[in-house]
Amino acid sequence: MFQIFLKAGFLPSLFLFIGYGENNMAFKFSKGKRGFGDITFEDDADTGIDFEADTVKIETGGSERLVVKNNGSETRVGIGTANPQTILHVSADDPRIRAEATAGNHPGFELSEAGSRKWLVFNDPANDNLVFKSDANKVAIQQDGTVELEGDLVVKGRVEAKGAVYKRIRTVCASSQSYTVAADDYIILVAGSGARTINLPAIANQEGRILIIKDAVGNAGTGGNNNNITISPATGDEIDGNNVRTMQNNHKSLTLVCASDQWYRLSEFESN
């Protein structure tokens, strides 16, 4: 069924009714210098689309559900709010946005700038970890709450640990006579025998780093000087004003801290 109704007046309007089966819709358009129109369902007066100045509203159940507004240089979309404050504003008692992928895929969100992706946040289907990445995985949060971090963690405030703290332990010199400290070393257990050397990194960018070096075998003081462990700073660096530091006692441990000018001994322990 197709009907046209013309109404006289200063701003004549056109009412267009289109009927097809049970899905009937009515379109009302105003004609004139400035006018607005609405789209409503014939069988459901509470559902429709409302056109206003720089605004489009979708209504169901007599309430506005989605609003699209022009706000100067940007368009704002509001879901559950008639006055969106950002480009997308979702409001409800417990608002949630769901991104659902098919089985074995990666639902997530991308953060881009000028067409270039900067960050991606997604669910890893292999283990259901929540992953934050740029060009490579940077942070992963496991289902049990464990957080895996690739890279440095810079904390500008207090850190409080209410559980066990685990440090990396590396056993070295079991099959060679020297070892160069790696970027992730903390506790170094010196194994093997004979004169052994631990090479420290240059102090640049190491300020505040702590290293613990331990004679794990307990032979640094045997055989005269044949089993000494020498701690050797990088060229031009020092330990307490010395070019090297030698461990000559069995089971000895040495704790070092790097300052801006050199390495310093925090403590030395000897045991029998």
Protein Blocks (a to p, Z undefined) as FASTA:
>chain_A
ZZddddedjbdcddddddehjlccdddddedjbdcdddddfklmkbccdddehiacddee
hiafbdcddehjaccddehiabdfbfbdcddfbdcddddddehiacdddddeehiafbdc
dddfklopacddfkbcfbdcdfkopacdedddddfbdcddfbdcddddddehklbcbdcd
dfkbcbdcdehedjdddddddfehpgoiacddddfkopmmgghjmmcccddddehiaeeh
iabdcdfbehiacdddddfkbccdfbdcddZZ
